[in-house]
Amino acid sequence: MEHQISMDMFWIVIFVGAIGILITGAIVFFAWKAFSDKERGFVHYEIYLDFLTQRNIRPNIPKYLNEAYSDYLQKRNEFWSTYGQVVIAAFIIIILAILMLTKTISAEAGLPILSAVSGFAIAKGVSSSRNAPTSPGDGDNG
């Protein structure tokens, strides 16, 4: 069964594809701009740790600094994981929209996939478990 698309449908598909590429490009540009600067992130961790050990300042401060750096790395990895999932979900939605517009796949097949992708993206974006921050005195008995 051969299916021909009209010229109007062709331009709609081109428009949806261009909007999709623009949205995906904006998401990628956001991450590139937000994290390309070397001065961002956990500022001068190594220099600060060296300063504390050279001056022999409270031996528990490097421990807390190390915990803060570990927490920073964990949050950064969570961000990149969620970011990658959002980019992939946006790409899948764009492809499915184009396939549904050209009637390559029917709405009965495409809409459940779209709802599954959006449900997955929403579920991954919402964190169900939050860790309570520990106070600096926890675990220190001496």
Summary of the structure (lengths in Angstrom):
residues: 142
radius of gyration: 24.0
end to end distance: 79.2
largest distance: 79.2
contacts: 298
relative contact order: 0.11
helix: 70%
strand: 0%
